[in-house]
Amino acid sequence: MIIPLRRSDSGVTEWAIVELHGDLKESANADLNLHIGDLAYDKNGIATLIIGNYILTGKETSMDKPIAVLRKTLSTDSIECDKEYLIIAIVKKKLIFKVRPKPITIMAQKS
């Protein structure tokens, strides 16, 4: 059976994957649209991710094989198949954070 693929009408965007070596724990009542942390790059291309009271440093690399992000929809013009997949994004890069997170501490000033 052939399942048709086509580009999204709004165009195909480029995404990146964030690869963490560890676990992220969330509360039981949290939804999927949760703010995880703040991501920034320095002038040397080093990625910095701040999650809560921890800071992680990593780097951006290209993936060996790109990954397509698909959305299943009902087909409107295909006779053979009642569904099709829209290509909405292509993942070509990933951010790798291998180093253990470092706690962020604030030193109190002596008065």
ABEGO torsion letter per residue (X at the ends): XBBBBBBBAAEBBBBBBBBBBEBBBBBAABBAABBABBBBBBAAGBBBBBBEABBBBBBBBBBABBBBBBBBBBBAABAABABBBBBABBBABBBBBABBBBBBBBBBBBX
